[in-house]
Amino acid sequence: MSNSINIIKAIFVKDIINELRSKQTFASMVVLSIIIAWIFRLASSGVESAMAAAVIMVSVVFSSILCCERSFVVEHDEGCIDGLLSASADRGNIYIGKLLFNVTMLCIFDCVMVPVVCVCFNLTPAGNLLKLIVILLLVNIGVSAVGTLLGSIVMSIKSRSSVLSILIMALIMPMMIPAISGLLMVFSAGADGGMFSAGQSFSEIAGMMAAYDAIFVTVCWLVFGFTVD
Amino acid sequence: MRVTVLIISFVLMIASGVIAFTKGAIEPVVRNIVYIHVPASICSLVCFGGLFVFSIMYLIKKKPVFDYLGAASAEVAFVFATVLNITGMIFAKAEWGLWWTPSMRLISSAILWFLAAAYLILRSSFNEQGNKANLCAVFGIIAFVDVPFVYISARLMRDIHRPSFSFDSSWQSAALGLAIVATIMLASALIWMRADIEKLNKRLN
């Protein structure tokens, strides 16, 4: 058990140090999200909670694609993946280490992106801050769980960026529906949002997202070994 | 054998069509699309199930035949998901005046199509064989795990889709039943043939 924790910690710390040195991925994620928020703001007329929810989700999805692709491409291009695999580390532990790194990156990214979106769309989610944090955390875990596995699947493909974006977007659709519904609740203070049916409680939405996260983390952890061996 | 299955499926399809257009016709006429739409919907789910089973079998047994069958299932699932969405859109335009609207079942069937398309794009992206079969099998498994979530999460949306079709006569039920059986047989024959073509392709290369 302690050996597994040590391996996970070593991979996580290595990736964090690598990112702190280059700052390449995080900078791209932040700039991309600001551009997305700005473009959507041009198309809106002021306070639009529905559009803000869409901007947050689009930013998280595109940034997660950058993050998950980079986390394995670096290993593949520099030949480090062979070192990782020959170090007799359990494949599942490599997956968990990478997953933790991607979730951490997305959480830090959210801390920058959400205030930018709130400023752009004149929103104040202060009363529902806890709900907002819960939704973003669940989205980050779900997107990273799928993205980390898919990142390892596409690392040997030449046109990996385009393939990865298609694969991630197709798989996280079920997560996006409750996430946007929850964000609409947060930004419109519990009011029902357009195409979503009324009567859904926040705990039901969070429960659905938590179930998605739990199942996908488990399934991806189980099958990860097949993608790198 | 597969030719026999194909012939039987065509005979059943013709029988279903004859019943549907004589004793089992539904009014207004656009609603007769149900005889194509419902079998295509069931068949695309069955093919997704096939992709899941063959992917697991490949990862366990490592026999190339399961990889071919998985790829063939995904292709056939894509074809039926396309038919499902197109017939659904025609029906939606005639009944509700819209080609598409975000509702539970429409989103579910669109995501089925996206997943099948994503699998085929992934499969065609590999330049060399290498780990291709393994990676595609892994994606096939998580794509199938995604399907129940599509249905559960889509419950959050307002639904204008008909919950189920109520038939006036047993002829209509018989026509639909025959169409479903015929389509599943057609899908099986297509998967079989496509897997054989994939095997021959591999031998040629």
Interface residues (C-beta under 8 A of the other chain):
Chain A: V146 L149 L150 I153 V154 S156 I157 K158 S159 V163 I166 L167 M169 A170 L171 M173 P174 M175 I177 P178 S181 M195 F196 S197 Q200 I205 M208 Y212 I215 F216 V219 C220 V223 F226 T227 D229
Chain B: L59 P102 S103 I107 I111 F114 L115 A117 A118 I121 L122 S125 F126 N127 G130 N131 N134 L135 A137 V138 F139 I141 I142 A143 V145 D146 F149 V150 I152 S153 A154 R155 L156 M157 R158 D159
